[in-house]
Amino acid sequence: MLGKTVTMFRSKEAIANKNGYDKDAYTYYPILIVGAGESGIAMGCRLKEVLGFDQFHIVDRQSGIGGTWWINRYPGVACDM
């Protein structure tokens, strides 16, 4: 993509809590990154560094970040990817 300009759609609506503390309340994020492994974390870093965009949320089904490397954190367990 040499010579091409990358543009990003910027939402007019930023991170915001909707409906306060109602039972149907939710938080709006313009960008949702699924997976807190190496690629998900790298995507968040690139969004912030290159585009200056920090209106995102990274989610993962595990309780920690790191993806496969977080799951295989016990001594003697290795991950070969």
Buried (B, 14 or more C-beta within 10 A) or exposed (E): EEEEEEEEEEEEEEBEEEEEEEEEEEEEBBBEBEBBBBEBBEBBEEBEEEEEBEBBBBEBEEEEBBBEEBEEEEEEEEEEE
